[in-house]
Amino acid sequence: MRSRQRAFSAVMRLCVKCLRVGRRCRFRLAWRAQQLWRYGHLCLRSLLYNSFTNSDVVLDSLFEPIYWLVDHVTRWFGVVFVALVIVLTSSIVAIVYICLLPVILQSYPPGWICWHLAYGHWNLLMILFHYYMAITTPPGHPPQAKSNTVAVSICRKCISPKPARTHHCSICNRCVLKMDHHCPWLNNCVGHYNHRYFFSFCLVMTMGCVYCGISSWDMFREAYAAIERLKRLEKETLQVAANQTYYQTPPPAFSFRQRAFHKSIVYLWVLCSSVALALGALTLWHAALITRGETSIERHINKKERQRLQKKGRVFRNPYSYGAWANWKVFLGVDTRRHWLTRVLLPSTHLPHGTGLSWDRPPCVTEPRTPLLAL
């Protein structure tokens, strides 16, 4: 009897011990799994943590595939856009010489003829020169080798020092000095060395479109009325032909040359008016930026910095602005009065002030700039 009790007690003790061991193993497994979860969560947060993360960063991350697509499309279609500009501009010039200029020579007084010839050819020369220079002039890039260049940060994509006012262009895949934007119509970045060519091209192209639109306004109204009259005549001819039988096709109301002339004038006026409105708005926007001494990218950066400092009760001052008039002189490279003629009104290949790596006060700025209260 006692042997049975001892055996039963031994079995019970063994069962209790097994239960305790199983409970300890389950506890250890749960504790181990919890530690692994916490460690993985910490690793994930350490990879994604950024003290500057905000809604803008999240939106940029979400739209990154769209940015990639736009960058690659713009890179491959840049040549197409340049060819389109050349074709459209050449068509307008051809229409002016074939259709508009003969009318001016036959109907205008000698004084107006001289003015049209002088201004029209000056405008055309300025458009061709500045567009060619804007396309072929590199915007400027920081040196890749080691140098004594003062850098304000490191480019995350180039992994190289980035001077002040320098930004990375995802389309060109390079850092650009004083980058304004990448222009698909130039197939080139707008930066330190070709910013003046780009703005001058926009300005003279707008002036040329306004000139063609104003000069061809009367001819446009006559051509549009003639085209509407032609449509009515063709409609009436079709109605008569439906009721009567002709052995011969009736002669057209307008010859092919007259139709081509009227449609060319309408095409010229519509295209020039559209380009003048769109490009004129862009030119005014860049003129406002030049007046404030900033680029398109710096406009957004300075706006955020101004709002940030305003919350702290401080005032932001643009360190690259010398005043409205001085900013224009620096941008155009005007050092003397003669330069307004030789460097602004006539084609000029002079270089801008500075190298784009450092931004010392240009010689044309006589007054010291406003003290920098905040950066």
ABEGO torsion letter per residue (X at the ends): XAAAAAAAAAAAAAAAAAAAAAAAAAAAAAAAAAAAAAAAAAAAAAAABBAABBAAAAAAAAAAAAAAAAAAAAAAAAAAAAAAAAAAAAAAAAAAAAAAAAAAAAABBAAAAAAAAAAAAAAAAAAAAAAAAAAABBAEBBBABBBABBBABBBAAAGBBBBBGBBBBAAAGBBBBGBABBBAAAGBBBBAAAAAAAAAAAAAAAAAAAAAAAAAAAAAAAAAAAAAAAAAAAAAAAAAAAABBBABBBBBABBAAAAAAAAAAAAAAAAAAAAAAAAAAAAAAAAAAAAAGBBAAAAAAAAAAAAAAAAAGBBBBBAABAEAAAAAAAAAGBABAAAAAAAAABBBABBBBEAGABBBBBAABABBBBBBABX
